[in-house]
Amino acid sequence: MRARRSLWIVLCAVIAMVMMASAQEAKREIKHVAIRPTSAASGQEMYKSYCAVCHGLDGKGNGPAVDALKVPPPDLTMLAQKSGGKYPALKVSAIISGEEVLAAHGSKDMPIWGHLFWSMSGGHEAEVQQRVANLNKYIESLQKK
C-alpha cells in the first residue's frame, strides 16, 4: 500500500514537471490589434504605442512580444555605434516609411509604418512625414552614449 502511494506521488510529480516544461516551451503568439492613433507630434508616444512591444521601452530589443518573433528585433540603442558613431537618420527614416525593406519589415510581424501612418492621416503626406521624423528623432534619443 505504501509503495503504491509512493508510486502515485512520483507519477504525479513527473506529470507536473512535463506539463510545466511544455508550458514554458509553448511559443507566444502575436495578437494583432487595430492601430491606435497617436499624436504625430510625439515620437515618444508613437514609439511606446507602435515599437516598444517588440523593441522594448528601452529600445534594446527586449519587448514582450520578442518570444513570438521568428527574427529577434535589433537593439535600436546601438544604431549610431554600428554606423561609425553617427546616427543613420536617413536609413532609419527609410525603414520606418517602408522605402528600405528589411527582412522583418513588411512581414505579418513588423508592419511598414509609413503605409499605416498614411491611412491614419487620411492621406496627408505632411502628417506622415511629421510622424516619421518625430519617431526617428525619438529613436535617435535612445542611442547609447
N, C-alpha and C positions, 0 to 999 in steps of 0.2 A: 504494500500500500504506500509506504513511504517512498520507495523507489519510483513508483508510478507518478506520485505527486511531484517529485523532483524532475522527472522526465517532462511533465507538462510545463513546469516553470521554465526549464531550459528551452523547450519548444516555443513557448510564448515569447521569451526573450529574443530568440533567433528571428521569429516572425516580425517582432517590433523593430529590430535592427535593420532587417531587409526593407521594411516599409519606410523607415527614416532615410535610408540610403537612396532608395528610389525617389523619394520626395525631393531630396536635395539635388538629384541629377536631373529632375524634370526642368526643362528649359522654359523660361518665361516667354510669354507671347506679348508682342507689342499690340496694345489696344489702340486702334485708330479712332480718333475723335475729330469732330468738326473743328476747324481752325477758329480760335477766338480772337477777334480783332483787338489790337493793342494800339497804343499811341505811336504814331510814326515818329514822334519827336524823342522817344525814349529808347535808345539802344539797349539799355539795361532791361527794361520791361519786355522788349521783344526777345532778348536772349533768354530770360527766365521762362518765358512762355513757349518759345519755339526750339531752343537749342539745349537747354540745361537737362532735359530728360535723357539725352544721350551723352552730351559733352560734360555734364555736371555743372553745378553752380560755380565752381572754381575754374572751369574750363579744362580740367585735366583728363577728360575722357572717362569719367567715373560716374556717369549719371545712372539713375535707377533702371533704365531700360538696357543697359550695356549687356546684361546676360542674355538678352533675346536677340542680339545682333550677330550676324554672321561675320562682319568685319568690325573690329573694335574702332570706336571713334578716336581721332587723333587728339593729342594733348594740345589744345589751342594756345596754351601759355608759352609754347616753345616755337611758335611760328617765326618770330624775329630771329631767335637764336639759330634756327635751322636755315635761315636766309642770310647768313653772314652778319647778323646783328641789326639788320634793317627790316622793319615790319613790312611784309609784302602786301600792302594795301590794295593794289590793283588786282593781284591774283585772288585775294580773299573776296573782293567785290565781285569778280567774275564767277567765283564758285557760288557765292550766295545767290546771285542773279540767274545762274544757270548758263552763263556764256562759256564757262570752262567746266567740262564734265569730269567728275571723279568717279571711281568705281562705286562708291556708296551713294553718291548724289544722284538723284533721279530714280533710285530704286524705291520699292514699296516702303522701305525703312526710312530713307532720307529723301524727303521731297526737295524739289528745286524751289526755293523760297521766292525767287523772282516771279514765277508764274502765280504762286499763291498771293503774293503782295499785289500783283496786277489785278487779280479778281477781287481781292479785298478792297482795293482802292476804286473799284468801278472803272478801271482803265485809265486812271490819271497817272501818266508817266512821271510827273514831278513828285508825286507822293511815293511811287515805287522807288525812285532814286533817293528820296529822303530816307526811306526805310533802310535801304541797302547801306547808305552812307552812315547812318546812325548806328546800325548794328555792327558794321565794320569798325567804327570808332570805339564801340564798347569792347569788341574783341581785342582791339589794339591795347586797350587799357588793362587787359588781363595778362599782358606779356610779362614773362619772368624778367626781373631786373638784374 
